[in-house]
Amino acid sequence: MTGVQTCALPISNFDRAVKFYSDILGTELQKTNMMGLDMAFFPAEDGVGGAVVSGEGYAANENGSVV
């Protein structure tokens, strides 16, 4: 398979980001905590997936994506 396999979007407000992406995708994101990081995974279709991530080392900033 070629292309992007996954992506991690650093966010500053976990609950707000999970609600936002759940609403626009029309599906529930799967929440978990891994190695001290709060993560919520997008549904993976065709092997492409991703997650919003909140925790030490993951911070939204002026150089990142703006939604």
C-alpha positions in Angstrom: 0.0 0.0 0.0 1.3 3.5 -0.8 0.3 6.8 0.6 -0.4 8.2 4.1 -1.0 5.4 6.7 -1.8 7.5 9.7 -1.5 11.0 11.1 -1.5 12.5 14.6 -3.1 15.9 15.1 -1.8 17.6 18.3 -4.6 19.5 20.0 -4.8 21.7 23.1 -8.4 20.8 24.2 -9.0 17.1 23.9 -12.8 17.0 24.6 -13.5 19.9 22.2 -11.4 18.3 19.4 -13.1 14.9 19.9 -16.6 16.5 19.7 -15.6 18.6 16.7 -14.2 15.7 14.6 -17.0 13.3 15.8 -19.6 15.9 14.6 -18.1 16.6 11.2 -17.3 12.9 10.5 -20.7 11.7 11.8 -19.1 8.9 13.9 -17.7 8.3 17.3 -14.0 8.4 17.7 -12.4 5.6 19.8 -10.8 7.2 22.9 -7.8 5.7 24.7 -4.8 6.6 26.8 -1.4 5.3 25.6 1.9 6.1 27.3 0.4 9.1 29.1 -1.2 10.5 25.9 -4.9 11.0 25.5 -5.8 9.8 22.0 -9.0 9.5 20.0 -8.8 7.5 16.7 -10.6 8.3 13.5 -12.3 5.4 11.8 -9.8 3.7 9.5 -11.0 3.0 6.0 -8.8 1.6 3.3 -5.9 1.4 5.8 -5.8 5.2 6.3 -6.4 6.5 9.8 -5.4 9.0 12.3 -5.9 10.4 15.8 -6.2 13.6 17.8 -3.5 13.5 20.5 -3.1 15.5 23.7 -0.2 15.2 26.1 3.4 16.2 26.8 5.2 16.8 23.6 2.0 17.2 21.5 0.8 20.8 21.4 -1.1 22.8 18.9 1.0 25.9 18.0 1.2 28.8 15.5 3.1 26.5 13.0 0.5 23.8 13.0 -2.9 23.2 11.4 -5.7 25.6 12.2 -9.3 24.4 12.1 
